[in-house]
């Protein structure tokens, strides 16, 4: 496996733009519905990225609540601080890893993590930390992708398969949702629901999720020792040609687990 994808510098800026796409806006709406925060709640966003979800949770928690975010990327935290600058003391942003959450036990009423745990090798430790920082009765929503759910049209299916197999190296577990339910239960959580999101694109332009995924994949494979740069170029060129011909198709499944920490 090559190094995991890191969202720093240019990648952070691209992720910030991608967050404006309809697919990502709907994902955040779904996470907010599942999280169901109340006024006065203290909420943690594990791997907060550029801070869009945090900024959208400030009003629901009200003047007496707080939304905290941690991320390993300094670039992401800088973007989040700019986005949440007007929220004042109701938002706090801290550098931190999900395997070592820098807060005391039972700090939060609710927590959310979106597209984070699939990057984590020690998933058991990360979920134990999530459990630890929630109060008894607290709720968490964990969303990740099963990359086998990806359907991407190409006339060259062998090339598409090779590209996507290499892309799997960008995460620690490209099929985490299949075992995430039992892992959450082993950590002590009770599952309330499992819901799905499908990203569906029949065009490829800046307002679609898959447009930005093409760029992320190109950037990742540029440093992958197993990738052929000529093949990567041909792959992305074909996708642009399919879009121009009205034959583009992309679909991806994500899975959101809503769990609670039992009351003592």
C-alpha positions as CSV (number, residue, x, y, z in Angstrom):
1,X,0.0,0.0,0.0
2,X,1.2,3.5,-0.8
3,X,0.7,6.4,1.6
4,X,-2.9,7.3,2.4
5,X,-4.4,10.3,0.8
6,X,-3.8,13.5,2.9
7,X,-6.0,16.6,2.6
8,X,-3.4,19.3,3.0
9,X,-2.5,22.3,0.9
10,X,-4.1,22.1,-2.6
11,X,-6.1,18.9,-1.7
12,X,-7.7,20.8,1.2
13,X,-8.7,23.7,-1.1
14,X,-10.2,21.2,-3.5
15,X,-12.1,19.4,-0.7
16,X,-13.4,22.8,0.3
17,X,-14.8,23.4,-3.1
18,X,-16.2,19.9,-3.4
19,X,-18.2,20.6,-0.2
20,X,-20.4,22.9,-2.2
21,X,-21.7,20.2,-4.5
22,X,-25.3,19.1,-4.2
23,X,-24.2,15.6,-3.1
24,X,-22.1,16.9,-0.2
25,X,-24.8,19.4,0.8
26,X,-27.4,16.6,1.0
27,X,-24.9,14.5,3.0
28,X,-24.6,17.2,5.6
29,X,-28.4,17.5,5.7
30,X,-28.7,13.8,6.3
31,X,-26.0,13.9,9.0
32,X,-27.8,16.7,10.8
33,X,-31.1,14.9,10.7
34,X,-29.6,11.8,12.1
35,X,-27.6,13.6,14.8
36,X,-30.7,15.5,15.9
37,X,-28.9,17.9,18.2
38,X,-30.8,20.0,20.8
39,X,-30.2,23.6,22.1
40,X,-27.5,23.5,24.7
41,X,-25.8,20.4,23.3
42,X,-22.0,20.1,23.1
43,X,-21.1,18.4,19.8
44,X,-17.9,16.9,18.5
45,X,-17.0,16.7,14.8
46,X,-14.3,14.1,14.4
47,X,-12.3,15.0,11.3
48,X,-14.1,18.2,10.8
49,X,-12.4,19.1,7.5
50,X,-13.1,22.7,6.2
51,X,-15.8,23.2,8.8
52,X,-19.0,23.2,6.8
53,X,-20.9,20.8,9.1
54,X,-19.7,22.6,12.2
55,X,-20.9,26.0,10.8
56,X,-24.3,24.4,10.1
57,X,-24.6,23.0,13.7
58,X,-24.0,26.3,15.4
59,X,-27.6,27.5,15.2
60,X,-29.2,24.2,16.3
61,X,-27.1,24.1,19.5
62,X,-28.0,27.7,20.2
63,X,-26.2,30.3,22.4
64,X,-25.7,27.8,25.2
65,X,-24.3,25.0,23.1
66,X,-20.8,24.4,21.6
67,X,-19.5,22.6,18.5
68,X,-15.9,21.3,18.7
69,X,-13.9,20.0,15.8
70,X,-10.7,18.1,15.5
71,X,-8.6,17.3,12.4
72,X,-5.1,16.2,11.7
73,X,-4.8,18.6,8.7
74,X,-3.6,22.1,9.6
75,X,-4.9,23.3,6.2
76,X,-8.4,22.0,6.9
77,X,-8.4,23.6,10.4
78,X,-7.4,27.0,8.9
79,X,-10.3,26.8,6.5
80,X,-12.6,25.8,9.3
81,X,-11.5,28.7,11.5
82,X,-12.2,31.2,8.7
83,X,-15.6,29.6,8.0
84,X,-16.6,29.7,11.7
85,X,-15.0,33.0,12.7
86,X,-18.3,34.7,13.5
87,X,-19.4,31.9,15.9
88,X,-17.1,33.0,18.6
89,X,-16.9,30.8,21.7
90,X,-19.6,28.5,20.4
91,X,-17.0,26.8,18.1
92,X,-13.6,25.4,19.1
93,X,-11.2,23.8,16.6
94,X,-8.2,21.7,17.7
95,X,-5.5,19.6,16.0
96,X,-6.1,16.0,17.0
97,X,-6.4,12.4,15.9
98,X,-9.4,10.2,16.3
99,X,-7.3,7.6,18.0
100,X,-6.4,10.1,20.7
101,X,-9.3,12.6,21.1
102,X,-8.0,15.5,23.2
103,X,-11.1,15.8,25.5
104,X,-12.0,14.3,28.8
105,X,-14.4,11.3,29.2
106,X,-18.1,12.2,28.8
107,X,-17.5,15.6,27.4
108,X,-20.0,15.5,24.5
109,X,-23.8,15.1,24.1
110,X,-23.3,14.1,20.4
111,X,-20.6,13.3,17.9
112,X,-20.3,12.9,14.2
113,X,-17.6,11.5,11.9
114,X,-17.9,11.6,8.1
115,X,-15.4,9.9,5.8
116,X,-12.8,9.5,8.5
117,X,-12.7,6.0,10.0
118,X,-12.0,4.3,6.6
119,X,-8.6,6.1,6.8
120,X,-7.8,4.7,10.3
121,X,-5.7,1.6,10.7
122,X,-6.5,1.1,14.4
123,X,-10.2,1.4,14.1
124,X,-10.9,-0.3,17.4
125,X,-9.0,2.3,19.3
126,X,-10.6,5.1,17.4
127,X,-14.1,3.9,18.2
128,X,-13.2,3.3,21.8
129,X,-12.1,7.0,21.9
130,X,-15.4,8.1,20.4
131,X,-17.3,6.1,23.0
132,X,-15.1,7.5,25.8
133,X,-15.8,11.2,25.0
134,X,-19.6,10.8,24.8
135,X,-21.7,11.1,27.9
136,X,-24.0,8.2,28.8
137,X,-27.0,8.5,26.5
138,X,-25.1,10.5,23.9
139,X,-25.6,9.9,20.2
140,X,-23.0,9.5,17.4
141,X,-23.4,9.3,13.6
142,X,-20.6,7.6,11.7
143,X,-20.5,7.8,7.9
144,X,-18.1,6.0,5.5
145,X,-17.9,4.6,2.0
146,X,-17.8,1.1,0.7
147,X,-15.7,1.7,-2.4
148,X,-16.9,-1.5,-4.0
149,X,-20.3,0.3,-4.4
150,X,-18.6,2.6,-7.0
151,X,-20.1,2.2,-10.5
152,X,-18.3,4.3,-13.1
153,X,-18.9,3.8,-16.8
154,X,-16.0,3.2,-19.1
155,X,-15.6,1.6,-22.5
156,X,-12.3,0.2,-21.1
157,X,-13.5,-1.8,-18.1
158,X,-10.1,-3.3,-17.5
159,X,-8.4,0.1,-17.3
160,X,-11.2,1.4,-15.0
161,X,-10.7,-1.7,-12.8
162,X,-6.9,-1.1,-12.5
163,X,-7.4,2.6,-11.7
164,X,-9.9,1.9,-9.0
165,X,-7.8,-1.0,-7.5
166,X,-4.9,1.5,-7.1
167,X,-7.3,4.1,-5.7
168,X,-8.3,1.7,-2.9
169,X,-4.8,2.4,-1.4
170,X,-5.9,5.9,-0.5
171,X,-7.7,4.5,2.6
172,X,-6.9,1.9,5.3
173,X,-10.1,-0.1,4.7
174,X,-12.0,0.6,1.4
175,X,-14.9,-1.6,2.6
176,X,-15.2,-0.5,6.2
177,X,-19.1,-0.2,6.3
178,X,-19.4,-4.0,6.0
179,X,-17.9,-4.5,9.4
180,X,-18.5,-1.1,11.0
181,X,-21.8,-2.2,12.7
182,X,-20.2,-5.0,14.7
183,X,-17.2,-2.9,15.5
184,X,-19.4,-0.1,16.9
185,X,-21.3,-2.7,19.0
186,X,-18.0,-4.2,20.3
187,X,-17.0,-0.6,21.3
188,X,-20.1,-0.5,23.5
189,X,-22.6,1.4,21.3
190,X,-26.2,0.4,20.6
191,X,-27.2,0.9,16.9
192,X,-30.3,2.9,16.3
193,X,-30.3,2.9,12.5
194,X,-28.3,2.3,9.4
195,X,-29.1,4.6,6.5
196,X,-27.7,5.0,3.0
197,X,-26.8,7.8,0.7
198,X,-26.3,7.4,-3.1
199,X,-24.3,9.9,-5.1
200,X,-25.4,9.8,-8.7
201,X,-23.9,11.9,-11.5
202,X,-24.8,11.7,-15.1
203,X,-22.6,14.7,-15.9
204,X,-19.0,15.6,-14.9
205,X,-18.5,19.3,-14.1
206,X,-17.4,21.4,-11.2
207,X,-20.8,21.2,-9.6
208,X,-20.7,17.4,-9.3
209,X,-19.0,15.3,-6.7
210,X,-17.4,12.9,-9.2
211,X,-15.6,15.8,-11.0
212,X,-13.6,16.4,-7.9
213,X,-13.0,12.7,-7.4
214,X,-11.3,12.6,-10.8
215,X,-8.9,15.2,-9.6
216,X,-8.3,13.5,-6.3
217,X,-7.6,10.2,-8.0
218,X,-5.2,11.8,-10.5
219,X,-3.3,13.5,-7.7
220,X,-3.1,10.3,-5.7
221,X,-2.0,8.1,-8.6
222,X,0.7,10.6,-9.6
223,X,2.6,9.5,-6.5
224,X,1.6,5.8,-6.6
225,X,4.5,3.5,-7.5
226,X,2.1,1.1,-9.2
227,X,0.4,3.6,-11.4
228,X,1.1,4.3,-15.1
229,X,0.8,8.1,-15.7
230,X,-0.1,7.5,-19.4
231,X,-2.9,5.2,-18.3
232,X,-4.2,7.7,-15.7
233,X,-4.3,10.4,-18.3
234,X,-6.1,8.2,-20.8
235,X,-8.6,7.3,-18.0
236,X,-9.5,10.9,-17.1
237,X,-9.6,11.9,-20.8
238,X,-12.2,9.2,-21.5
239,X,-14.4,10.4,-18.7
240,X,-14.4,13.9,-20.2
241,X,-15.2,12.5,-23.6
242,X,-18.1,10.4,-22.2
243,X,-19.4,13.5,-20.5
244,X,-19.2,15.5,-23.8
245,X,-21.1,12.7,-25.6
246,X,-23.8,12.5,-23.0
247,X,-22.8,9.0,-21.9
248,X,-21.3,9.7,-18.5
249,X,-22.4,7.7,-15.4
250,X,-21.2,7.6,-11.8
251,X,-22.8,6.1,-8.7
252,X,-21.4,5.7,-5.2
253,X,-22.9,4.4,-1.9
254,X,-22.2,5.8,1.6
255,X,-23.5,4.4,4.8
256,X,-24.4,6.3,8.0
257,X,-24.6,4.4,11.3
258,X,-26.5,6.2,14.1
259,X,-25.6,4.8,17.5
260,X,-26.0,5.7,21.2
261,X,-23.9,5.2,24.3
262,X,-26.0,3.3,26.8
263,X,-27.2,5.2,29.9
264,X,-25.3,4.1,33.0
